[in-house]
Amino acid sequence: MQTIIVLTGAGISAESGIRTFRDSDGLWEEYRIEDVATYAAWQNNPKLILDFYNQRRRQLATVEPNAAHYALAKLEEKFNVQIITQNVDNLHERAGSTKILHLHGELTKARSSIDDELVYDIGYKDLLTGDICEKGSQLRPHIVWFGEAVPKIIEATELIRKADIAMIIGTSMNVYPAAGLINYAPQNIPKYYIDPNAANASNFSNLIVIKEKAGLGVPVLVEKLLK
């Protein structure tokens, strides 16, 4: 069974109604990155951070996976599919995909402020001041903030080395270290890049660019691969 490695970014979830950080109407229009997505911000104003991610968690509870998410789940009928996502939502899981690696954390989880190994499923509940782990520390969002290490990047690198086919969906390929993952894919495999604003990436061998939204481009490609 061939292995397909799928790299997904904010664009695939935008079609479900989740605003992306870099869109003109994105979340950063209301907040400065430094105020909601750094460890320094967490130290300075933890209540603001908790409120910000509580809002995002509530929004996530109101949206559904889209055609692209469901198409990727369908690929598992004939392929070993591993999704590596920069997204912190759970739309891949809800669509039925079974192997998802979240590079930047998960919105529906919280973790200890003093022990990164203590991670808790909280679903769509608000995370409040005073919610603590068993070691007595305040729970924080299970999110990789700007300036923090990306613990799963090595695992992601090893996964993409084993790809027979690679797919890049809904990402600008400008945010590192995630953007560098495609460099570790075998050179001779087909690589599909699906994004309406797909940049010129001619430096990658065997790259097929599909300038479509994920909801349109991914189902068509999946049907082609399944046949």
C-alpha positions as CSV (number, residue, x, y, z in Angstrom):
1,M,0.0,0.0,0.0
2,Q,1.4,3.4,-1.0
3,T,1.9,6.1,1.6
4,I,0.5,9.6,1.0
5,I,1.8,12.4,3.2
6,V,-0.5,15.4,3.3
7,L,0.6,18.8,4.6
8,T,-2.3,21.0,5.5
9,G,-2.5,24.7,6.5
10,A,-5.1,27.3,7.4
11,G,-6.6,27.4,3.9
12,I,-8.3,24.0,4.2
13,S,-10.1,25.1,7.4
14,A,-11.0,28.6,6.1
15,E,-13.7,27.0,3.9
16,S,-15.3,25.6,7.0
17,G,-15.6,29.2,8.4
18,I,-12.5,29.3,10.5
19,R,-10.7,32.6,9.9
20,T,-7.1,32.4,9.1
21,F,-4.5,34.5,10.9
22,R,-3.2,36.2,7.7
23,D,-6.4,37.0,5.9
24,S,-7.6,40.7,5.9
25,D,-10.5,39.6,8.1
26,G,-8.3,37.2,10.2
27,L,-8.0,37.0,13.9
28,W,-4.9,39.1,14.0
29,E,-7.0,42.1,12.9
30,E,-8.4,42.1,16.5
31,Y,-5.3,41.1,18.4
32,R,-1.6,41.7,18.1
33,I,0.4,38.5,17.7
34,E,2.6,39.5,20.6
35,D,-0.5,39.8,22.9
36,V,-2.1,36.3,22.2
37,A,0.5,34.0,20.7
38,T,3.7,34.2,22.6
39,Y,4.9,32.8,25.9
40,A,5.7,36.3,27.1
41,A,2.0,37.2,26.6
42,W,1.0,34.2,28.6
43,Q,3.2,35.4,31.5
44,N,2.0,39.0,31.2
45,N,-1.7,38.4,30.8
46,P,-2.9,34.8,31.1
47,K,-6.5,35.8,31.4
48,L,-6.4,37.5,27.9
49,I,-4.8,34.3,26.5
50,L,-7.4,32.1,28.0
51,D,-10.2,34.3,26.7
52,F,-8.8,34.4,23.2
53,Y,-8.5,30.6,22.9
54,N,-11.9,30.1,24.6
55,Q,-13.4,32.2,21.8
56,R,-11.6,30.1,19.2
57,R,-12.8,26.8,20.9
58,R,-16.4,28.0,20.9
59,Q,-16.2,28.9,17.3
60,L,-14.7,25.5,16.5
61,A,-17.8,23.8,18.1
62,T,-20.0,25.6,15.5
63,V,-18.3,24.6,12.3
64,E,-18.1,21.4,10.3
65,P,-15.5,19.7,8.1
66,N,-15.7,20.5,4.4
67,A,-15.4,18.6,1.2
68,A,-11.6,18.6,1.3
69,H,-11.5,17.1,4.8
70,Y,-13.9,14.3,3.8
71,A,-12.0,13.6,0.6
72,L,-8.8,13.1,2.5
73,A,-10.5,10.7,4.8
74,K,-11.8,8.8,1.8
75,L,-8.2,8.3,0.5
76,E,-7.7,5.8,3.4
77,E,-9.7,3.3,1.4
78,K,-6.7,2.5,-0.8
79,F,-3.7,4.4,0.7
80,N,-1.8,4.7,3.9
81,V,-2.5,8.4,4.6
82,Q,-0.7,10.5,7.2
83,I,-1.8,14.1,7.6
84,I,0.7,16.6,9.0
85,T,-1.2,19.8,9.8
86,Q,-0.3,23.2,11.0
87,N,-3.9,23.7,12.1
88,V,-5.0,23.4,15.7
89,D,-8.6,22.5,15.0
90,N,-10.0,18.9,14.9
91,L,-11.7,19.0,11.5
92,H,-9.5,16.2,10.1
93,E,-10.5,13.9,12.9
94,R,-14.2,14.8,12.7
95,A,-14.1,14.0,8.9
96,G,-12.8,10.5,9.6
97,S,-9.0,10.7,9.0
98,T,-7.2,8.4,11.4
99,K,-3.6,9.5,11.3
100,I,-3.1,13.2,12.1
101,L,0.0,14.9,13.5
102,H,-0.6,18.4,14.8
103,L,2.5,20.4,14.5
104,H,1.2,23.4,16.4
105,G,-0.9,21.8,19.1
106,E,-4.6,21.2,19.5
107,L,-7.3,23.6,20.5
108,T,-9.4,21.0,22.3
109,K,-6.5,20.1,24.7
110,A,-4.8,21.9,27.6
111,R,-1.5,21.2,29.2
112,S,0.3,21.9,32.4
113,S,2.3,25.1,32.7
114,I,5.2,23.2,34.4
115,D,5.1,19.8,32.8
116,D,4.6,19.5,29.0
117,E,3.9,15.8,29.3
118,L,0.7,16.5,31.2
119,V,-1.9,17.0,28.4
120,Y,-5.7,16.9,28.9
121,D,-8.6,16.6,26.6
122,I,-11.0,19.5,27.4
123,G,-13.3,19.3,24.3
124,Y,-15.0,22.6,23.6
125,K,-15.1,23.7,27.3
126,D,-13.7,27.1,28.4
127,L,-10.3,27.0,30.1
128,L,-10.4,29.3,33.2
129,T,-8.0,30.8,35.7
130,G,-7.8,28.3,38.5
131,D,-8.0,25.2,36.3
132,I,-4.9,23.3,37.4
133,C,-3.0,20.1,36.6
134,E,-2.3,17.4,39.3
135,K,1.0,19.2,40.0
136,G,-0.9,22.3,41.0
137,S,0.0,24.6,38.0
138,Q,-2.3,26.6,35.9
139,L,-3.4,24.8,32.7
140,R,-2.5,26.6,29.4
141,P,-3.7,26.1,25.9
142,H,-2.0,23.1,24.2
143,I,-0.7,25.4,21.5
144,V,2.8,26.0,20.1
145,W,3.2,29.8,20.3
146,F,5.6,31.9,18.2
147,G,9.1,31.5,19.5
148,E,8.4,28.1,21.1
149,A,10.0,24.9,19.9
150,V,7.9,22.7,17.6
151,P,8.3,19.3,19.4
152,K,6.9,17.2,16.6
153,I,8.9,18.6,13.7
154,I,11.4,15.7,13.8
155,E,8.6,13.1,13.7
156,A,7.0,15.0,10.8
157,T,10.4,15.0,9.0
158,E,10.8,11.3,9.3
159,L,7.2,10.7,8.1
160,I,7.6,12.7,4.9
161,R,10.8,10.9,4.0
162,K,8.7,7.8,3.5
163,A,6.1,9.4,1.2
164,D,5.2,7.8,-2.2
165,I,3.0,10.8,-2.9
166,A,2.9,14.2,-1.2
167,M,0.1,16.7,-1.0
168,I,0.4,20.3,0.1
169,I,-3.0,21.9,0.8
170,G,-4.1,25.4,1.9
171,T,-0.7,26.8,3.0
172,S,1.5,29.6,1.8
173,M,4.6,27.4,2.4
174,N,6.1,30.5,4.1
175,V,5.8,29.6,7.7
176,Y,8.8,27.7,9.1
177,P,9.7,25.1,10.2
178,A,6.6,23.6,8.6
179,A,7.3,25.1,5.2
180,G,10.6,23.3,5.1
181,L,9.1,19.8,5.4
182,I,8.5,19.3,1.7
183,N,12.3,19.5,1.2
184,Y,12.6,16.1,2.9
185,A,10.2,14.4,0.6
186,P,11.9,12.0,-1.9
187,Q,12.7,14.0,-5.1
188,N,11.2,11.6,-7.6
189,I,7.7,11.3,-6.1
190,P,4.7,13.3,-7.4
191,K,3.9,16.4,-5.3
192,Y,0.6,18.1,-5.5
193,Y,0.2,21.7,-4.3
194,I,-3.4,22.8,-3.9
195,D,-4.0,26.4,-3.1
196,P,-5.8,29.3,-4.9
197,N,-2.7,31.5,-4.2
198,A,-0.1,28.8,-4.8
199,A,3.3,30.5,-5.1
200,N,5.7,29.7,-7.8
201,A,7.6,26.7,-6.3
202,S,9.6,25.6,-9.4
203,N,12.5,24.7,-7.2
204,F,10.6,21.5,-6.2
205,S,10.9,18.5,-8.6
206,N,7.7,16.8,-9.9
207,L,5.5,19.5,-8.4
208,I,1.9,19.8,-9.8
209,V,0.3,23.1,-8.9
210,I,-3.5,23.2,-8.7
211,K,-4.7,26.8,-8.2
212,E,-8.1,25.9,-6.6
213,K,-9.6,26.2,-3.2
214,A,-9.2,23.0,-1.1
215,G,-12.9,22.2,-1.3
216,L,-12.7,22.0,-5.1
217,G,-9.3,20.8,-5.8
218,V,-8.8,18.1,-3.2
219,P,-12.0,16.0,-4.0
220,V,-11.0,16.0,-7.7
221,L,-7.5,14.9,-7.0
222,V,-8.6,12.2,-4.6
223,E,-11.0,10.7,-7.1
224,K,-8.1,10.7,-9.6
225,L,-5.8,8.9,-7.2
226,L,-8.4,6.4,-6.1
227,K,-9.0,5.4,-9.8
